[in-house]
Amino acid sequence: MNENGTQVSRWRSAICGPQSAVGGHFQGSGMKPLVYYCRWQGASLRLRGRDSTAVWGELVFNEQGTERAQPFRFDLQSWQLTLTEAQGERTIQLDEMGTVT
């Protein structure tokens, strides 16, 4: 419950962390495929920034008690997810359910 006495859903913060609302525009913002992708991969979102076309930050994985963060950039219009890996950048195309197409 927030300071106004309104019940606040924990679902969004559990999936995306404290910055989950991305400026309060979670619903219908084009982030749904990214949120689903994170759920399927067992990752949490650590958002670092956004603009009108993309959000970016880190996908955080808990691997046997050790946190691993993978930088990403997600295009809100095309649903392309660019992951930064040791070998360089890899771009994957997500569908509306966050699965790779």
C-alpha positions as CSV (number, residue, x, y, z in Angstrom):
1,M,0.0,0.0,0.0
2,N,1.4,3.4,-0.9
3,E,1.2,6.7,1.1
4,N,-2.2,7.4,-0.5
5,G,-3.7,4.2,0.8
6,T,-3.8,2.6,-2.7
7,Q,-2.9,-1.0,-3.1
8,V,0.3,-1.3,-5.1
9,S,1.0,-4.4,-7.2
10,R,4.2,-6.2,-6.3
11,W,4.2,-8.1,-9.6
12,R,5.8,-5.3,-11.6
13,S,8.6,-4.6,-9.1
14,A,9.3,-8.3,-8.7
15,I,10.0,-8.7,-12.4
16,C,11.6,-5.4,-13.2
17,G,13.0,-4.1,-9.9
18,P,12.5,-0.7,-8.4
19,Q,12.8,1.2,-11.7
20,S,10.1,-1.0,-13.3
21,A,7.6,1.6,-14.3
22,V,10.0,3.3,-16.7
23,G,8.6,6.7,-15.9
24,G,5.1,5.2,-15.2
25,H,4.6,3.9,-18.7
26,F,4.8,0.2,-18.2
27,Q,1.4,-0.7,-19.6
28,G,1.3,-0.5,-23.4
29,S,4.8,0.9,-23.7
30,G,6.3,-1.8,-25.8
31,M,8.3,-3.2,-22.9
32,K,6.1,-6.3,-22.5
33,P,8.2,-8.5,-24.8
34,L,11.3,-7.6,-22.8
35,V,9.7,-8.3,-19.5
36,Y,8.5,-11.7,-20.8
37,Y,12.0,-12.5,-22.2
38,C,13.5,-11.8,-18.7
39,R,11.0,-14.1,-17.1
40,W,11.8,-16.9,-19.5
41,Q,15.5,-16.4,-19.0
42,G,15.3,-16.1,-15.2
43,A,16.7,-12.6,-15.3
44,S,15.7,-9.3,-13.6
45,L,15.8,-6.0,-15.3
46,R,18.1,-3.2,-14.0
47,L,17.1,-0.2,-16.1
48,R,19.6,2.5,-16.6
49,G,17.9,4.8,-19.0
50,R,15.2,5.4,-21.6
51,D,14.2,7.6,-24.4
52,S,11.2,7.6,-26.8
53,T,12.7,4.7,-28.9
54,A,14.5,2.4,-26.4
55,V,15.3,1.3,-22.9
56,W,18.7,0.1,-21.8
57,G,20.4,-1.3,-18.7
58,E,21.4,-4.8,-17.6
59,L,19.8,-8.2,-17.5
60,V,20.8,-9.6,-14.0
61,F,21.1,-13.3,-13.6
62,N,21.6,-15.0,-10.2
63,E,23.8,-18.0,-10.9
64,Q,24.4,-20.2,-7.9
65,G,24.4,-17.2,-5.5
66,T,26.6,-15.0,-7.8
67,E,25.1,-12.1,-9.7
68,R,25.9,-11.7,-13.4
69,A,24.9,-8.5,-15.2
70,Q,24.6,-8.4,-19.0
71,P,24.3,-5.0,-20.7
72,F,21.4,-4.6,-23.1
73,R,19.5,-2.1,-25.3
74,F,15.8,-2.8,-26.3
75,D,14.2,-1.0,-29.2
76,L,10.6,-0.3,-28.2
77,Q,9.2,-0.2,-31.7
78,S,11.0,-3.1,-33.4
79,W,11.3,-5.3,-30.3
80,Q,15.0,-6.0,-31.1
81,L,17.1,-6.8,-28.1
82,T,20.8,-6.1,-28.4
83,L,22.9,-7.9,-25.8
84,T,26.6,-7.0,-25.1
85,E,28.6,-10.2,-24.8
86,A,32.4,-10.9,-24.5
87,Q,32.6,-11.5,-28.2
88,G,30.7,-8.3,-29.1
89,E,27.1,-7.3,-29.6
90,R,24.3,-9.8,-30.5
91,T,20.9,-8.7,-31.6
92,I,17.8,-10.9,-31.3
93,Q,14.3,-10.3,-32.5
94,L,11.5,-10.8,-29.8
95,D,7.9,-11.5,-30.5
96,E,5.0,-10.2,-28.3
97,M,5.5,-13.0,-25.8
98,G,9.2,-12.4,-25.4
99,T,10.3,-15.4,-27.4
100,V,13.1,-15.3,-29.9
101,T,11.8,-15.4,-33.5
